[in-house]
Amino acid sequence: MKKTGIINAPISTVIAHLEHSDMLTVADAGLPVPAATQRIDLALKPGIPGFLETLEVVLTEMFVEKAYVSEDVLVKSPHIYAGIQKLLGDVQIEALPHPAFKELTGSTKAIIRTAEFTPFANVILVAGAWGFEL
């Protein structure tokens, strides 16, 4: 049995297999998941687990060099965007039109679905390379 870190086997596995520039999405309960993209469904009941708490845990094990959000989160859920900024620190965050954001999720290794009901509480994380100055 794993001693520390993420104990959810599918999340731990997908993070362990990420290579530089691979992408992983952490999403709210309503983001459509493309058929070809792995879905890791954590939703238990509305709000459990939440988006920001799930993102915080993922970031304990993933090097992130860049992130993408939907432009809509800036206006419709600014507290979620502020939470993303706080958790990512100095990581560059690029806002995309929502259709482009949804299309990009199809290129991610997996989508971690939370039970967050806040609109546009989604982020695509781009894996960085540890130990290298980029």
C-alpha positions as CSV (number, residue, x, y, z in Angstrom):
1,M,0.0,0.0,0.0
2,K,1.2,3.5,-0.9
3,K,2.6,5.4,2.2
4,T,2.3,9.0,1.0
5,G,1.0,11.2,-1.7
6,I,-2.1,10.6,-3.9
7,I,-3.7,7.3,-3.0
8,N,-6.2,7.3,-5.9
9,A,-4.6,4.7,-8.2
10,P,-5.8,6.1,-11.5
11,I,-4.6,9.7,-10.7
12,S,-1.3,8.5,-9.3
13,T,-0.7,6.4,-12.4
14,V,-1.6,9.1,-14.9
15,I,0.7,11.6,-13.2
16,A,3.5,9.1,-13.0
17,H,3.3,8.5,-16.7
18,L,3.2,12.2,-17.8
19,E,6.1,13.4,-19.9
20,H,7.3,16.9,-20.6
21,S,4.5,18.9,-22.3
22,D,1.8,16.2,-21.7
23,M,-1.5,17.7,-20.4
24,L,-3.9,16.7,-17.6
25,T,-7.3,18.3,-17.0
26,V,-9.0,18.9,-13.6
27,A,-12.6,19.6,-14.2
28,D,-16.0,20.5,-12.7
29,A,-18.9,18.1,-12.8
30,G,-20.3,19.4,-16.1
31,L,-17.3,19.5,-18.5
32,P,-17.9,17.1,-21.4
33,V,-15.3,14.4,-21.6
34,P,-14.3,13.4,-25.1
35,A,-14.9,9.7,-25.8
36,A,-11.2,9.0,-26.4
37,T,-10.0,10.7,-23.3
38,Q,-9.5,8.8,-20.0
39,R,-12.1,9.9,-17.4
40,I,-11.2,9.7,-13.7
41,D,-14.4,10.3,-12.0
42,L,-14.2,11.4,-8.3
43,A,-17.7,12.9,-8.0
44,L,-19.6,11.6,-4.9
45,K,-22.2,14.2,-4.4
46,P,-22.5,17.9,-5.2
47,G,-19.3,19.6,-4.1
48,I,-17.5,16.5,-2.8
49,P,-14.7,16.6,-3.8
50,G,-14.4,20.2,-4.8
51,F,-12.4,21.5,-7.7
52,L,-9.8,23.6,-5.8
53,E,-9.1,20.9,-3.2
54,T,-8.6,18.3,-6.0
55,L,-6.3,20.7,-7.9
56,E,-4.3,21.3,-4.7
57,V,-3.7,17.6,-4.2
58,V,-2.8,17.0,-7.9
59,L,-0.2,19.8,-7.7
60,T,1.6,18.1,-4.8
61,E,2.8,15.5,-7.3
62,M,2.9,17.2,-10.7
63,F,5.4,19.7,-12.1
64,V,3.4,22.2,-14.0
65,E,5.0,24.7,-16.5
66,K,1.8,26.2,-17.9
67,A,-1.9,26.1,-17.5
68,Y,-5.0,26.8,-19.6
69,V,-8.4,28.0,-18.4
70,S,-11.6,29.1,-20.2
71,E,-12.0,32.8,-20.6
72,D,-15.4,32.4,-19.0
73,V,-14.0,31.6,-15.6
74,L,-12.5,35.1,-15.4
75,V,-16.0,36.7,-15.4
76,K,-18.4,34.0,-14.3
77,S,-16.4,32.4,-11.5
78,P,-13.6,34.8,-10.6
79,H,-13.1,33.2,-7.1
80,I,-12.2,29.9,-8.8
81,Y,-9.7,31.7,-11.1
82,A,-8.2,33.4,-8.0
83,G,-7.9,30.0,-6.4
84,I,-6.1,28.6,-9.5
85,Q,-3.7,31.5,-9.5
86,K,-2.9,31.1,-5.8
87,L,-2.3,27.3,-6.2
88,L,-0.2,27.7,-9.3
89,G,1.9,30.6,-8.1
90,D,4.3,31.8,-10.8
91,V,3.0,29.3,-13.5
92,Q,1.8,31.1,-16.6
93,I,-2.0,30.8,-17.1
94,E,-3.5,31.3,-20.6
95,A,-7.2,32.0,-21.0
96,L,-8.8,30.5,-24.1
97,P,-12.3,30.9,-25.6
98,H,-14.4,28.1,-24.1
99,P,-14.9,26.1,-27.4
100,A,-11.1,26.1,-27.8
101,F,-10.6,25.0,-24.2
102,K,-13.1,22.2,-24.6
103,E,-11.3,21.1,-27.8
104,L,-7.9,21.1,-26.1
105,T,-9.2,18.7,-23.4
106,G,-9.3,16.0,-26.1
107,S,-5.5,16.2,-26.2
108,T,-5.0,15.7,-22.5
109,K,-4.0,12.3,-21.0
110,A,-6.9,12.3,-18.7
111,I,-9.7,14.4,-17.2
112,I,-10.2,14.3,-13.5
113,R,-13.9,15.0,-12.9
114,T,-14.7,16.5,-9.5
115,A,-18.1,17.2,-8.1
116,E,-17.7,21.0,-8.4
117,F,-20.9,22.7,-9.6
118,T,-19.3,26.2,-10.0
119,P,-19.4,27.1,-13.7
120,F,-16.1,26.9,-15.6
121,A,-14.1,25.4,-12.7
122,N,-11.7,23.7,-15.1
123,V,-8.0,23.8,-15.8
124,I,-5.6,22.1,-18.2
125,L,-2.2,21.6,-16.6
126,V,0.9,21.2,-18.9
127,A,3.6,19.0,-17.4
128,G,6.9,20.5,-16.8
129,A,10.3,18.8,-16.7
130,W,11.7,18.4,-13.3
131,G,15.3,19.2,-12.6
132,F,15.7,21.3,-15.7
133,E,15.7,25.1,-16.1
134,L,13.2,25.8,-18.9
